[in-house]
Amino acid sequence: MSTEERLKRLFDASPEQLAVVCKILEGKFQTTTVETVGPLLMGMKVAAKFLGVSRTTLWRMVIDGRLKRVEVLPGSFRLRRADLEAIANNN
């Protein structure tokens, strides 16, 4: 890939991709993966406790689009643990 093509891809990058590039340039990018302990999906009560917020605050985060619901049965949903960890780690 030429330098020109790389620059074009950099200018077209999403904010999340640019954040990763910035972390790499700052030397803060971790290549090690952390093994998740516990369930991959959490109910509202457990998720609220995990983040240390109320269920009302958690609902606001879902409504605002900061968290996405995973429907497990019609009318029943869970939240992804990875999404909750990302919020807890300010990512």
N, C-alpha and C positions, 0 to 999 in steps of 0.2 A: 504494500500500500504506500502510495506516495505521501509526502508531507502535505501537499495540497488537499488530498483526500482526507487525511487525518484532521486537518484544520476544519474542513467542511463538516465532518462528523462531530467535531467538538462544538461548533457553532449550532448544530442541530440537536445537541444533546438535551435531554430532559433535566429539570432541576435536580432530580435524584441522582442522575448520572454525573452531573457537574459536582454534586456534593462528594461523591466517591473520588472523582478526579482531584478535588481539593484536598481530601484526606490523604491521598497518595502523595501529592506534592508536599504536604506538610509532614510526611513521615508518620502519620497517625493511622494508616490503614493496617488492619490486622488480617492476616491470612489464615489464622487458626480458626477453626469452627468450634463453637461451644455446643456441647450436647445438651439437648433439652431434657429436663427432668420433669415429669408430670404429664398431665393430659394435654393434647394438642388443641382441644376445644374446651372452652369454659362457659358456664352459665353466667347470667348477670350477677348473681349474688357473689359467686366465687371471684369473678373478674373484678368486681368493684372492690372486694377485699384485697385482691392482688395489687391493685393500683392505689389502694388507700383512699378511695373516693366513695361517694354515695352512689346508689343505683341511679338516682336522678341525674347526677353528673355524667354517669356512664351513658345514660340514654341520650343526653345532649350531645355527647361525643359521636354517638351513632347517627343521630339526626344531622349533625354538622358534617358528616362524612369522614371524620377522623378514624372511625372504626367501621368495618364492614361486617354485616351479619352473615352467618352461614346457616341456611335453613336445613335442619336435620329431619324435620317432619312438617307437614303443613301447619303453620301457626307456631312452630317451635324452632328456636334458633339458638346458636352459640356464637361465641367470639373466638377468633384465632389467638392462641397463646403468643405466637410470634408477633402479631400486631400489638398486643398488650405489652410485651417486652420492649418493643421498639418505642412505644410511648414512655414506658418507665425509664428507658435509657436516653430519652430525648433525641431519638433518631427520626 
